[in-house]
Amino acid sequence: MGLLKKLSDSQIVSEKKEQAVVRQEPVQQKSNSVGLLKKSLIVSNEDGLDFFEFIEKYKLSHCALFTKKDNNYLAEFSFGFDGASICQSFSTVDFWEGVLHSEDQILFFNKQNELLPFYQFFSDELKVIIKSICIYKTKASSILLILNYPQDKVSTGFSNDIKKVKLHAGISKLNRRGDSKQTLSAEYKLNFLECIESFVLSEYKNISDKRIFTALSNALFYTFTKNFPSPDVLTFISDGIYNLGLYSKEKIPVELLSGHIKNDSRFFFGGHAPLMTLEEIH
């Protein structure tokens, strides 16, 4: 279910009651959302899947692609990781060389003593749900990390796909054109720049790597792409700035839409989420 459907339902309820209570599901649990990405899963084996297609195909709830720059790694692309976990993913080459002794192998960590070294990467909220960690280190030294994927479900197809996941995560492929047969009811500019900056500088000011802003923006954009499936359109403009085109029959009040987006953004930014701004484009 997309966010727009939830907003429409909440409007109906508000007409019947003076005070409507809108129940919001955590963003990280929306792994079953149906978006346009499913239509792009038909790719050749030679091409392989990009990061987001891989998540869609295997219904992954928590996954991150750690990329390497100089002597450090960072979860530059992720889904199901909150803002704290993305920032805490900043790690050294020495750490990974200490736990991963080979490339091109799918490794599972299930025991408590095996999981402990990885807890440093996760917020308290995510630590409590970790039952297993699947890790694959590519020949290009990027690291794919998946939480709680059943080891007994690792098929030949999964093994082949994980080894061909493209390092280019496909952010540009998430942009899509609106349906010419639908009527655009409203268009908005979503600006998370102040929100991201406030969160990083307040909570993780010791991180100087500018990639952290891109990593947070990538995760945010992918999550909201799933929250606004077709025919609605979310377009990536730049890190932290997106355009949202709504094709609903009824126009959603700006205050209501803004409130719901900020509420979902708390998963990433906590108390800094209200700094997000929503501006209607006329």
PyRosetta script that sets phi, psi and omega in degrees:
from pyrosetta import init, pose_from_sequence

init()
pose = pose_from_sequence("MGLLKKLSDSQIVSEKKEQAVVRQEPVQQKSNSVGLLKKSLIVSNEDGLDFFEFIEKYKLSHCALFTKKDNNYLAEFSFGFDGASICQSFSTVDFWEGVLHSEDQILFFNKQNELLPFYQFFSDELKVIIKSICIYKTKASSILLILNYPQDKVSTGFSNDIKKVKLHAGISKLNRRGDSKQTLSAEYKLNFLECIESFVLSEYKNISDKRIFTALSNALFYTFTKNFPSPDVLTFISDGIYNLGLYSKEKIPVELLSGHIKNDSRFFFGGHAPLMTLEEIH")
pose.set_psi(1, 128.8)
pose.set_omega(1, 178.8)
pose.set_phi(2, -79.6)
pose.set_psi(2, 165.8)
pose.set_omega(2, -179.3)
pose.set_phi(3, -65.0)
pose.set_psi(3, -33.8)
pose.set_omega(3, -178.3)
pose.set_phi(4, -62.7)
pose.set_psi(4, -40.5)
pose.set_omega(4, 177.9)
pose.set_phi(5, -61.4)
pose.set_psi(5, -40.9)
pose.set_omega(5, 179.0)
pose.set_phi(6, -64.8)
pose.set_psi(6, -36.8)
pose.set_omega(6, 180.0)
pose.set_phi(7, -67.4)
pose.set_psi(7, -41.7)
pose.set_omega(7, 179.1)
pose.set_phi(8, -63.0)
pose.set_psi(8, -41.7)
pose.set_omega(8, 178.4)
pose.set_phi(9, -62.7)
pose.set_psi(9, -39.0)
pose.set_omega(9, -178.2)
pose.set_phi(10, -69.1)
pose.set_psi(10, -29.4)
pose.set_omega(10, 176.4)
pose.set_phi(11, -66.1)
pose.set_psi(11, -41.7)
pose.set_omega(11, 179.8)
pose.set_phi(12, -62.5)
pose.set_psi(12, -42.5)
pose.set_omega(12, 179.7)
pose.set_phi(13, -64.4)
pose.set_psi(13, -39.3)
pose.set_omega(13, -176.4)
pose.set_phi(14, -66.2)
pose.set_psi(14, -24.9)
pose.set_omega(14, 178.6)
pose.set_phi(15, -73.0)
pose.set_psi(15, -24.1)
pose.set_omega(15, -176.9)
pose.set_phi(16, -93.9)
pose.set_psi(16, -23.3)
pose.set_omega(16, -178.2)
pose.set_phi(17, -129.2)
pose.set_psi(17, 146.9)
pose.set_omega(17, 179.0)
pose.set_phi(18, -69.6)
pose.set_psi(18, -34.3)
pose.set_omega(18, 179.5)
pose.set_phi(19, -123.3)
pose.set_psi(19, 112.6)
pose.set_omega(19, -179.1)
pose.set_phi(20, -96.2)
pose.set_psi(20, 139.3)
pose.set_omega(20, 176.9)
pose.set_phi(21, -108.3)
pose.set_psi(21, 115.6)
pose.set_omega(21, -178.1)
pose.set_phi(22, -99.1)
pose.set_psi(22, 119.7)
pose.set_omega(22, 179.6)
pose.set_phi(23, -86.7)
pose.set_psi(23, 123.1)
pose.set_omega(23, -175.8)
pose.set_phi(24, -110.7)
pose.set_psi(24, 125.5)
pose.set_omega(24, 177.3)
pose.set_phi(25, -82.4)
pose.set_psi(25, 146.3)
pose.set_omega(25, 177.6)
pose.set_phi(26, -59.7)
pose.set_psi(26, 141.3)
pose.set_omega(26, -177.8)
pose.set_phi(27, -59.5)
pose.set_psi(27, -37.9)
pose.set_omega(27, -173.6)
pose.set_phi(28, -69.3)
pose.set_psi(28, -10.0)
pose.set_omega(28, -178.5)
pose.set_phi(29, -97.2)
pose.set_psi(29, 7.9)
pose.set_omega(29, -174.9)
pose.set_phi(30, -94.4)
pose.set_psi(30, 37.6)
pose.set_omega(30, -176.4)
pose.set_phi(31, -68.4)
pose.set_psi(31, -15.2)
pose.set_omega(31, -178.2)
pose.set_phi(32, -96.8)
pose.set_psi(32, 6.2)
pose.set_omega(32, 179.7)
pose.set_phi(33, -59.4)
pose.set_psi(33, 142.1)
pose.set_omega(33, -179.2)
pose.set_phi(34, -102.3)
pose.set_psi(34, 113.8)
pose.set_omega(34, -179.0)
pose.set_phi(35, -122.5)
pose.set_psi(35, -178.3)
pose.set_omega(35, -178.3)
pose.set_phi(36, -67.4)
pose.set_psi(36, -20.2)
pose.set_omega(36, -176.4)
pose.set_phi(37, -56.7)
pose.set_psi(37, -32.0)
pose.set_omega(37, -177.2)
pose.set_phi(38, -60.9)
pose.set_psi(38, -27.5)
pose.set_omega(38, -178.8)
pose.set_phi(39, -72.6)
pose.set_psi(39, -16.4)
pose.set_omega(39, -176.5)
pose.set_phi(40, -101.1)
pose.set_psi(40, 11.3)
pose.set_omega(40, -175.6)
pose.set_phi(41, -80.6)
pose.set_psi(41, -8.3)
pose.set_omega(41, 179.4)
pose.set_phi(42, -84.2)
pose.set_psi(42, 93.5)
pose.set_omega(42, -179.8)
pose.set_phi(43, -130.7)
pose.set_psi(43, 159.8)
pose.set_omega(43, -179.5)
pose.set_phi(44, -77.0)
pose.set_psi(44, 155.0)
pose.set_omega(44, 178.7)
pose.set_phi(45, -63.1)
pose.set_psi(45, -29.9)
pose.set_omega(45, -179.1)
pose.set_phi(46, -69.6)
pose.set_psi(46, -37.9)
pose.set_omega(46, -178.6)
pose.set_phi(47, -72.2)
pose.set_psi(47, -39.5)
pose.set_omega(47, -176.7)
pose.set_phi(48, 77.3)
pose.set_psi(48, 172.8)
pose.set_omega(48, -179.5)
pose.set_phi(49, -96.5)
pose.set_psi(49, 147.6)
pose.set_omega(49, 169.7)
pose.set_phi(50, -82.5)
pose.set_psi(50, 174.4)
pose.set_omega(50, -173.1)
pose.set_phi(51, -55.8)
pose.set_psi(51, -46.1)
pose.set_omega(51, -175.6)
pose.set_phi(52, -72.7)
pose.set_psi(52, -33.6)
pose.set_omega(52, 175.7)
pose.set_phi(53, -65.7)
pose.set_psi(53, -38.2)
pose.set_omega(53, 178.2)
pose.set_phi(54, -62.0)
pose.set_psi(54, -42.6)
pose.set_omega(54, 177.7)
pose.set_phi(55, -61.0)
pose.set_psi(55, -45.1)
pose.set_omega(55, -179.1)
pose.set_phi(56, -64.0)
pose.set_psi(56, -44.9)
pose.set_omega(56, -174.5)
pose.set_phi(57, -62.8)
pose.set_psi(57, -38.9)
pose.set_omega(57, -175.0)
pose.set_phi(58, -105.2)
pose.set_psi(58, 11.6)
pose.set_omega(58, 174.0)
pose.set_phi(59, 53.0)
pose.set_psi(59, 46.9)
pose.set_omega(59, -177.7)
pose.set_phi(60, -79.4)
pose.set_psi(60, 135.9)
pose.set_omega(60, -179.3)
pose.set_phi(61, -94.6)
pose.set_psi(61, -26.8)
pose.set_omega(61, -179.1)
pose.set_phi(62, -143.6)
pose.set_psi(62, 113.7)
pose.set_omega(62, -175.9)
pose.set_phi(63, -151.6)
pose.set_psi(63, 146.3)
pose.set_omega(63, 179.1)
pose.set_phi(64, -145.6)
pose.set_psi(64, 145.8)
pose.set_omega(64, 174.8)
pose.set_phi(65, -111.2)
pose.set_psi(65, 108.8)
pose.set_omega(65, 178.8)
pose.set_phi(66, -84.7)
pose.set_psi(66, 124.1)
pose.set_omega(66, 177.7)
pose.set_phi(67, -109.5)
pose.set_psi(67, 153.0)
pose.set_omega(67, -174.0)
pose.set_phi(68, -105.4)
pose.set_psi(68, 134.8)
pose.set_omega(68, 172.3)
pose.set_phi(69, -140.2)
pose.set_psi(69, 123.8)
pose.set_omega(69, -174.6)
pose.set_phi(70, 56.5)
pose.set_psi(70, -118.6)
pose.set_omega(70, -178.0)
pose.set_phi(71, -110.2)
pose.set_psi(71, 23.4)
pose.set_omega(71, -176.1)
pose.set_phi(72, -133.8)
pose.set_psi(72, 152.5)
pose.set_omega(72, 175.7)
pose.set_phi(73, -114.9)
pose.set_psi(73, 153.9)
pose.set_omega(73, 177.2)
pose.set_phi(74, -152.4)
pose.set_psi(74, 142.1)
pose.set_omega(74, 176.4)
pose.set_phi(75, -74.3)
pose.set_psi(75, 80.8)
pose.set_omega(75, -174.2)
pose.set_phi(76, -69.5)
pose.set_psi(76, -29.2)
pose.set_omega(76, 177.1)
pose.set_phi(77, -129.2)
pose.set_psi(77, 133.8)
pose.set_omega(77, -177.2)
pose.set_phi(78, -156.8)
pose.set_psi(78, 162.7)
pose.set_omega(78, 171.7)
pose.set_phi(79, -144.7)
pose.set_psi(79, 133.5)
pose.set_omega(79, -178.3)
pose.set_phi(80, 85.4)
pose.set_psi(80, -3.8)
pose.set_omega(80, 176.8)
pose.set_phi(81, -92.3)
pose.set_psi(81, 127.5)
pose.set_omega(81, 177.2)
pose.set_phi(82, -77.8)
pose.set_psi(82, 174.7)
pose.set_omega(82, -176.2)
pose.set_phi(83, -59.1)
pose.set_psi(83, -40.4)
pose.set_omega(83, -179.6)
pose.set_phi(84, -62.5)
pose.set_psi(84, -43.0)
pose.set_omega(84, -178.7)
pose.set_phi(85, -67.8)
pose.set_psi(85, -35.7)
pose.set_omega(85, 177.2)
pose.set_phi(86, -64.4)
pose.set_psi(86, -44.8)
pose.set_omega(86, 179.0)
pose.set_phi(87, -66.7)
pose.set_psi(87, -38.5)
pose.set_omega(87, -178.5)
pose.set_phi(88, -76.2)
pose.set_psi(88, -7.0)
pose.set_omega(88, 178.4)
pose.set_phi(89, -73.8)
pose.set_psi(89, -13.0)
pose.set_omega(89, 178.3)
pose.set_phi(90, -58.8)
pose.set_psi(90, 117.1)
pose.set_omega(90, -171.4)
pose.set_phi(91, -147.2)
pose.set_psi(91, 167.1)
pose.set_omega(91, -175.0)
pose.set_phi(92, -98.6)
pose.set_psi(92, 156.7)
pose.set_omega(92, 174.9)
pose.set_phi(93, -60.7)
pose.set_psi(93, -38.3)
pose.set_omega(93, -179.6)
pose.set_phi(94, -59.0)
pose.set_psi(94, -40.7)
pose.set_omega(94, 179.2)
pose.set_phi(95, -60.4)
pose.set_psi(95, -50.1)
pose.set_omega(95, -175.5)
pose.set_phi(96, -67.4)
pose.set_psi(96, -35.8)
pose.set_omega(96, 176.9)
pose.set_phi(97, -67.1)
pose.set_psi(97, -24.7)
pose.set_omega(97, 179.1)
pose.set_phi(98, -76.1)
pose.set_psi(98, -27.3)
pose.set_omega(98, -177.6)
pose.set_phi(99, -106.5)
pose.set_psi(99, -21.2)
pose.set_omega(99, 178.9)
pose.set_phi(100, -117.4)
pose.set_psi(100, 111.6)
pose.set_omega(100, -174.3)
pose.set_phi(101, -98.9)
pose.set_psi(101, 0.7)
pose.set_omega(101, -179.3)
pose.set_phi(102, -152.1)
pose.set_psi(102, 159.8)
pose.set_omega(102, 176.6)
pose.set_phi(103, -106.1)
pose.set_psi(103, 165.2)
pose.set_omega(103, 174.2)
pose.set_phi(104, 61.9)
pose.set_psi(104, 33.4)
pose.set_omega(104, 175.4)
pose.set_phi(105, -132.6)
pose.set_psi(105, 139.9)
pose.set_omega(105, 176.0)
pose.set_phi(106, -89.2)
pose.set_psi(106, 118.7)
pose.set_omega(106, -176.1)
pose.set_phi(107, -114.8)
pose.set_psi(107, 142.1)
pose.set_omega(107, 176.4)
pose.set_phi(108, -119.6)
pose.set_psi(108, 137.8)
pose.set_omega(108, 176.8)
pose.set_phi(109, -121.7)
pose.set_psi(109, 117.3)
pose.set_omega(109, -174.3)
pose.set_phi(110, -120.7)
pose.set_psi(110, -31.7)
pose.set_omega(110, -175.8)
pose.set_phi(111, -78.8)
pose.set_psi(111, 153.2)
pose.set_omega(111, -176.1)
pose.set_phi(112, -58.0)
pose.set_psi(112, -43.2)
pose.set_omega(112, -178.8)
pose.set_phi(113, -69.2)
pose.set_psi(113, -23.4)
pose.set_omega(113, 176.5)
pose.set_phi(114, -78.9)
pose.set_psi(114, -31.9)
pose.set_omega(114, -177.1)
pose.set_phi(115, -80.1)
pose.set_psi(115, -29.6)
pose.set_omega(115, -174.2)
pose.set_phi(116, -51.1)
pose.set_psi(116, -44.2)
pose.set_omega(116, -178.9)
pose.set_phi(117, -60.6)
pose.set_psi(117, -22.4)
pose.set_omega(117, -176.9)
pose.set_phi(118, -91.4)
pose.set_psi(118, -11.9)
pose.set_omega(118, -177.9)
pose.set_phi(119, -59.9)
pose.set_psi(119, -25.4)
pose.set_omega(119, -179.4)
pose.set_phi(120, -61.1)
pose.set_psi(120, -19.9)
pose.set_omega(120, -177.8)
pose.set_phi(121, -85.8)
pose.set_psi(121, -8.6)
pose.set_omega(121, -169.5)
pose.set_phi(122, -120.4)
pose.set_psi(122, 149.5)
pose.set_omega(122, 173.9)
pose.set_phi(123, -69.2)
pose.set_psi(123, 164.5)
pose.set_omega(123, 178.5)
pose.set_phi(124, -59.4)
pose.set_psi(124, -34.1)
pose.set_omega(124, -178.4)
pose.set_phi(125, -66.5)
pose.set_psi(125, -36.8)
pose.set_omega(125, -179.7)
pose.set_phi(126, -83.6)
pose.set_psi(126, -29.4)
pose.set_omega(126, -179.3)
pose.set_phi(127, -56.7)
pose.set_psi(127, -39.2)
pose.set_omega(127, -173.4)
pose.set_phi(128, -71.2)
pose.set_psi(128, -15.2)
pose.set_omega(128, -178.6)
pose.set_phi(129, -100.2)
pose.set_psi(129, -6.1)
pose.set_omega(129, -175.1)
pose.set_phi(130, -74.3)
pose.set_psi(130, 120.6)
pose.set_omega(130, 175.4)
pose.set_phi(131, -112.6)
pose.set_psi(131, -29.6)
pose.set_omega(131, 177.6)
pose.set_phi(132, -157.0)
pose.set_psi(132, 159.2)
pose.set_omega(132, 177.4)
pose.set_phi(133, -132.1)
pose.set_psi(133, 127.0)
pose.set_omega(133, 175.6)
pose.set_phi(134, -105.5)
pose.set_psi(134, 130.6)
pose.set_omega(134, -177.4)
pose.set_phi(135, -132.1)
pose.set_psi(135, 136.1)
pose.set_omega(135, 174.5)
pose.set_phi(136, -131.7)
pose.set_psi(136, 123.9)
pose.set_omega(136, 177.6)
pose.set_phi(137, -102.4)
pose.set_psi(137, 121.4)
pose.set_omega(137, -177.6)
pose.set_phi(138, -76.8)
pose.set_psi(138, 166.4)
pose.set_omega(138, 177.5)
pose.set_phi(139, -67.8)
pose.set_psi(139, -17.9)
pose.set_omega(139, 177.5)
pose.set_phi(140, -91.4)
pose.set_psi(140, 8.5)
pose.set_omega(140, 174.9)
pose.set_phi(141, 74.4)
pose.set_psi(141, 11.8)
pose.set_omega(141, 169.5)
pose.set_phi(142, -82.9)
pose.set_psi(142, 157.7)
pose.set_omega(142, -174.8)
pose.set_phi(143, -127.5)
pose.set_psi(143, 124.1)
pose.set_omega(143, 176.8)
pose.set_phi(144, -99.7)
pose.set_psi(144, 123.8)
pose.set_omega(144, -177.2)
pose.set_phi(145, -122.0)
pose.set_psi(145, 128.1)
pose.set_omega(145, -177.6)
pose.set_phi(146, -126.9)
pose.set_psi(146, 133.5)
pose.set_omega(146, 177.3)
pose.set_phi(147, -94.9)
pose.set_psi(147, 136.5)
pose.set_omega(147, 166.7)
pose.set_phi(148, 59.8)
pose.set_psi(148, 32.8)
pose.set_omega(148, 174.1)
pose.set_phi(149, -89.0)
pose.set_psi(149, 122.9)
pose.set_omega(149, -176.0)
pose.set_phi(150, -59.5)
pose.set_psi(150, 126.1)
pose.set_omega(150, -178.1)
pose.set_phi(151, -62.8)
pose.set_psi(151, -30.7)
pose.set_omega(151, -178.8)
pose.set_phi(152, -75.9)
pose.set_psi(152, -4.6)
pose.set_omega(152, 176.9)
pose.set_phi(153, -98.6)
pose.set_psi(153, 4.0)
pose.set_omega(153, 179.7)
pose.set_phi(154, -75.3)
pose.set_psi(154, 100.9)
pose.set_omega(154, -179.3)
pose.set_phi(155, -92.5)
pose.set_psi(155, 174.8)
pose.set_omega(155, 175.2)
pose.set_phi(156, -62.2)
pose.set_psi(156, -38.4)
pose.set_omega(156, 178.4)
pose.set_phi(157, -62.7)
pose.set_psi(157, -43.6)
pose.set_omega(157, 178.6)
pose.set_phi(158, -61.5)
pose.set_psi(158, -45.1)
pose.set_omega(158, -178.9)
pose.set_phi(159, -61.8)
pose.set_psi(159, -41.1)
pose.set_omega(159, 178.9)
pose.set_phi(160, -68.6)
pose.set_psi(160, -41.8)
pose.set_omega(160, -177.8)
pose.set_phi(161, -67.4)
pose.set_psi(161, -41.7)
pose.set_omega(161, -176.8)
pose.set_phi(162, -65.5)
pose.set_psi(162, -28.7)
pose.set_omega(162, -179.9)
pose.set_phi(163, -80.5)
pose.set_psi(163, -9.8)
pose.set_omega(163, -178.6)
pose.set_phi(164, -116.8)
pose.set_psi(164, 9.6)
pose.set_omega(164, 179.0)
pose.set_phi(165, -60.9)
pose.set_psi(165, 127.5)
pose.set_omega(165, -177.4)
pose.set_phi(166, -72.1)
pose.set_psi(166, 141.5)
pose.set_omega(166, 178.1)
pose.set_phi(167, -70.4)
pose.set_psi(167, -29.2)
pose.set_omega(167, 173.3)
pose.set_phi(168, -76.6)
pose.set_psi(168, 115.1)
pose.set_omega(168, -167.8)
pose.set_phi(169, -77.7)
pose.set_psi(169, -6.5)
pose.set_omega(169, 173.0)
pose.set_phi(170, 83.4)
pose.set_psi(170, 28.1)
pose.set_omega(170, 178.0)
pose.set_phi(171, -57.0)
pose.set_psi(171, -42.5)
pose.set_omega(171, -176.9)
pose.set_phi(172, -64.0)
pose.set_psi(172, -28.6)
pose.set_omega(172, -179.7)
pose.set_phi(173, -71.2)
pose.set_psi(173, -18.8)
pose.set_omega(173, -180.0)
pose.set_phi(174, -74.8)
pose.set_psi(174, -22.4)
pose.set_omega(174, 175.5)
pose.set_phi(175, -67.9)
pose.set_psi(175, 138.6)
pose.set_omega(175, -179.6)
pose.set_phi(176, -145.7)
pose.set_psi(176, 157.1)
pose.set_omega(176, 179.4)
pose.set_phi(177, -83.6)
pose.set_psi(177, 151.0)
pose.set_omega(177, 176.8)
pose.set_phi(178, -71.6)
pose.set_psi(178, 158.6)
pose.set_omega(178, 178.9)
pose.set_phi(179, -77.3)
pose.set_psi(179, 118.7)
pose.set_omega(179, -177.5)
pose.set_phi(180, -64.4)
pose.set_psi(180, -17.9)
pose.set_omega(180, 179.5)
pose.set_phi(181, -84.2)
pose.set_psi(181, -11.2)
pose.set_omega(181, -179.5)
pose.set_phi(182, -100.3)
pose.set_psi(182, 156.3)
pose.set_omega(182, 178.6)
pose.set_phi(183, -99.8)
pose.set_psi(183, 124.8)
pose.set_omega(183, 178.6)
pose.set_phi(184, -71.5)
pose.set_psi(184, 117.4)
pose.set_omega(184, -177.4)
pose.set_phi(185, -87.8)
pose.set_psi(185, -30.8)
pose.set_omega(185, -179.8)
pose.set_phi(186, -166.3)
pose.set_psi(186, 153.1)
pose.set_omega(186, 178.0)
pose.set_phi(187, -133.5)
pose.set_psi(187, 139.1)
pose.set_omega(187, -174.4)
pose.set_phi(188, -133.9)
pose.set_psi(188, 155.5)
pose.set_omega(188, 171.8)
pose.set_phi(189, -108.1)
pose.set_psi(189, 120.8)
pose.set_omega(189, 177.4)
pose.set_phi(190, -99.6)
pose.set_psi(190, 124.7)
pose.set_omega(190, -177.9)
pose.set_phi(191, -122.5)
pose.set_psi(191, 111.5)
pose.set_omega(191, -179.6)
pose.set_phi(192, -106.5)
pose.set_psi(192, 8.2)
pose.set_omega(192, -173.6)
pose.set_phi(193, -58.6)
pose.set_psi(193, -51.2)
pose.set_omega(193, -179.0)
pose.set_phi(194, -64.9)
pose.set_psi(194, -35.9)
pose.set_omega(194, 179.3)
pose.set_phi(195, -62.8)
pose.set_psi(195, -49.6)
pose.set_omega(195, -179.5)
pose.set_phi(196, -64.3)
pose.set_psi(196, -46.2)
pose.set_omega(196, -178.0)
pose.set_phi(197, -62.2)
pose.set_psi(197, -44.3)
pose.set_omega(197, 180.0)
pose.set_phi(198, -62.8)
pose.set_psi(198, -42.3)
pose.set_omega(198, -179.5)
pose.set_phi(199, -63.2)
pose.set_psi(199, -48.1)
pose.set_omega(199, -177.3)
pose.set_phi(200, -67.4)
pose.set_psi(200, -46.5)
pose.set_omega(200, -176.3)
pose.set_phi(201, -69.4)
pose.set_psi(201, -29.4)
pose.set_omega(201, -179.4)
pose.set_phi(202, -82.8)
pose.set_psi(202, -39.7)
pose.set_omega(202, -172.6)
pose.set_phi(203, -101.7)
pose.set_psi(203, -29.0)
pose.set_omega(203, -173.8)
pose.set_phi(204, -139.1)
pose.set_psi(204, 48.4)
pose.set_omega(204, -176.1)
pose.set_phi(205, -68.0)
pose.set_psi(205, -11.4)
pose.set_omega(205, 178.4)
pose.set_phi(206, -79.7)
pose.set_psi(206, -10.2)
pose.set_omega(206, 179.0)
pose.set_phi(207, -89.1)
pose.set_psi(207, 116.9)
pose.set_omega(207, -177.6)
pose.set_phi(208, -99.5)
pose.set_psi(208, -10.5)
pose.set_omega(208, -178.7)
pose.set_phi(209, -69.2)
pose.set_psi(209, 116.9)
pose.set_omega(209, -177.4)
pose.set_phi(210, -67.7)
pose.set_psi(210, -13.5)
pose.set_omega(210, 178.2)
pose.set_phi(211, -62.7)
pose.set_psi(211, -19.6)
pose.set_omega(211, -177.9)
pose.set_phi(212, -62.5)
pose.set_psi(212, -34.8)
pose.set_omega(212, 178.5)
pose.set_phi(213, -66.8)
pose.set_psi(213, -42.1)
pose.set_omega(213, 178.6)
pose.set_phi(214, -65.8)
pose.set_psi(214, -40.4)
pose.set_omega(214, -179.4)
pose.set_phi(215, -62.6)
pose.set_psi(215, -43.5)
pose.set_omega(215, 178.6)
pose.set_phi(216, -65.9)
pose.set_psi(216, -41.3)
pose.set_omega(216, 179.8)
pose.set_phi(217, -64.9)
pose.set_psi(217, -41.8)
pose.set_omega(217, 179.8)
pose.set_phi(218, -60.3)
pose.set_psi(218, -46.9)
pose.set_omega(218, -178.9)
pose.set_phi(219, -64.4)
pose.set_psi(219, -41.6)
pose.set_omega(219, -179.9)
pose.set_phi(220, -63.2)
pose.set_psi(220, -46.1)
pose.set_omega(220, -177.3)
pose.set_phi(221, -64.0)
pose.set_psi(221, -43.7)
pose.set_omega(221, -179.4)
pose.set_phi(222, -64.5)
pose.set_psi(222, -41.0)
pose.set_omega(222, 179.7)
pose.set_phi(223, -61.8)
pose.set_psi(223, -45.0)
pose.set_omega(223, -178.3)
pose.set_phi(224, -76.4)
pose.set_psi(224, -21.6)
pose.set_omega(224, 171.6)
pose.set_phi(225, -63.3)
pose.set_psi(225, -37.8)
pose.set_omega(225, 177.7)
pose.set_phi(226, -74.6)
pose.set_psi(226, -29.9)
pose.set_omega(226, 178.6)
pose.set_phi(227, -72.8)
pose.set_psi(227, -25.2)
pose.set_omega(227, 179.2)
pose.set_phi(228, -121.0)
pose.set_psi(228, 73.7)
pose.set_omega(228, -178.9)
pose.set_phi(229, -71.4)
pose.set_psi(229, 170.7)
pose.set_omega(229, 178.3)
pose.set_phi(230, -54.1)
pose.set_psi(230, 140.4)
pose.set_omega(230, 14.4)
pose.set_phi(231, -87.4)
pose.set_psi(231, -3.2)
pose.set_omega(231, 178.2)
pose.set_phi(232, -66.9)
pose.set_psi(232, 154.7)
pose.set_omega(232, -172.9)
pose.set_phi(233, -130.6)
pose.set_psi(233, 123.7)
pose.set_omega(233, 171.7)
pose.set_phi(234, -111.9)
pose.set_psi(234, 122.7)
pose.set_omega(234, -175.4)
pose.set_phi(235, -115.2)
pose.set_psi(235, 129.9)
pose.set_omega(235, 178.3)
pose.set_phi(236, -77.6)
pose.set_psi(236, 120.6)
pose.set_omega(236, 177.9)
pose.set_phi(237, -98.2)
pose.set_psi(237, -53.1)
pose.set_omega(237, 175.8)
pose.set_phi(238, -162.5)
pose.set_psi(238, 175.3)
pose.set_omega(238, -178.7)
pose.set_phi(239, -52.4)
pose.set_psi(239, 119.8)
pose.set_omega(239, 176.6)
pose.set_phi(240, 82.9)
pose.set_psi(240, -1.9)
pose.set_omega(240, -179.2)
pose.set_phi(241, -127.3)
pose.set_psi(241, 124.5)
pose.set_omega(241, -178.5)
pose.set_phi(242, -137.6)
pose.set_psi(242, 153.6)
pose.set_omega(242, 172.3)
pose.set_phi(243, -104.3)
pose.set_psi(243, 138.9)
pose.set_omega(243, -179.8)
pose.set_phi(244, -121.0)
pose.set_psi(244, 121.1)
pose.set_omega(244, 175.6)
pose.set_phi(245, -109.1)
pose.set_psi(245, 123.0)
pose.set_omega(245, -178.8)
pose.set_phi(246, -105.5)
pose.set_psi(246, 133.5)
pose.set_omega(246, -178.2)
pose.set_phi(247, -114.8)
pose.set_psi(247, 30.1)
pose.set_omega(247, 179.1)
pose.set_phi(248, -75.4)
pose.set_psi(248, 159.4)
pose.set_omega(248, 179.7)
pose.set_phi(249, -73.2)
pose.set_psi(249, -30.8)
pose.set_omega(249, -179.9)
pose.set_phi(250, -113.7)
pose.set_psi(250, 136.6)
pose.set_omega(250, -179.9)
pose.set_phi(251, -74.8)
pose.set_psi(251, 131.2)
pose.set_omega(251, 179.9)
pose.set_phi(252, -86.8)
pose.set_psi(252, 131.0)
pose.set_omega(252, 177.7)
pose.set_phi(253, -56.4)
pose.set_psi(253, 138.5)
pose.set_omega(253, -177.1)
pose.set_phi(254, -56.5)
pose.set_psi(254, -42.7)
pose.set_omega(254, -177.0)
pose.set_phi(255, -63.1)
pose.set_psi(255, -39.5)
pose.set_omega(255, -179.8)
pose.set_phi(256, -68.6)
pose.set_psi(256, -46.1)
pose.set_omega(256, 179.4)
pose.set_phi(257, -62.3)
pose.set_psi(257, -45.7)
pose.set_omega(257, 179.6)
pose.set_phi(258, -60.8)
pose.set_psi(258, -42.3)
pose.set_omega(258, -179.5)
pose.set_phi(259, -62.0)
pose.set_psi(259, -40.7)
pose.set_omega(259, -179.6)
pose.set_phi(260, -70.5)
pose.set_psi(260, -40.0)
pose.set_omega(260, 178.9)
pose.set_phi(261, -65.2)
pose.set_psi(261, -42.3)
pose.set_omega(261, 178.1)
pose.set_phi(262, -63.9)
pose.set_psi(262, -38.7)
pose.set_omega(262, 179.4)
pose.set_phi(263, -62.8)
pose.set_psi(263, -44.8)
pose.set_omega(263, 177.6)
pose.set_phi(264, -66.7)
pose.set_psi(264, -31.0)
pose.set_omega(264, -179.0)
pose.set_phi(265, -70.9)
pose.set_psi(265, -16.8)
pose.set_omega(265, 178.1)
pose.set_phi(266, -61.7)
pose.set_psi(266, -26.7)
pose.set_omega(266, 176.0)
pose.set_phi(267, -57.3)
pose.set_psi(267, -35.3)
pose.set_omega(267, -179.9)
pose.set_phi(268, -89.2)
pose.set_psi(268, -43.9)
pose.set_omega(268, -165.7)
pose.set_phi(269, -119.6)
pose.set_psi(269, 0.9)
pose.set_omega(269, 178.4)
pose.set_phi(270, 56.6)
pose.set_psi(270, -129.7)
pose.set_omega(270, -177.3)
pose.set_phi(271, -69.3)
pose.set_psi(271, -6.5)
pose.set_omega(271, 178.3)
pose.set_phi(272, -88.8)
pose.set_psi(272, -9.3)
pose.set_omega(272, -177.3)
pose.set_phi(273, -58.0)
pose.set_psi(273, -37.1)
pose.set_omega(273, -179.2)
pose.set_phi(274, -61.9)
pose.set_psi(274, -10.8)
pose.set_omega(274, 179.6)
pose.set_phi(275, -76.4)
pose.set_psi(275, -9.6)
pose.set_omega(275, 175.8)
pose.set_phi(276, -65.9)
pose.set_psi(276, 140.9)
pose.set_omega(276, 178.5)
pose.set_phi(277, -117.7)
pose.set_psi(277, 144.4)
pose.set_omega(277, 178.4)
pose.set_phi(278, -123.6)
pose.set_psi(278, 120.4)
pose.set_omega(278, -177.0)
pose.set_phi(279, -123.9)
pose.set_psi(279, 126.7)
pose.set_omega(279, 178.5)
pose.set_phi(280, -73.8)
pose.set_psi(280, 135.3)
pose.set_omega(280, 178.6)
pose.set_phi(281, -98.0)
pose.set_psi(281, 120.9)
pose.set_omega(281, -176.8)
pose.set_phi(282, -98.0)
pose.dump_pdb("model.pdb")
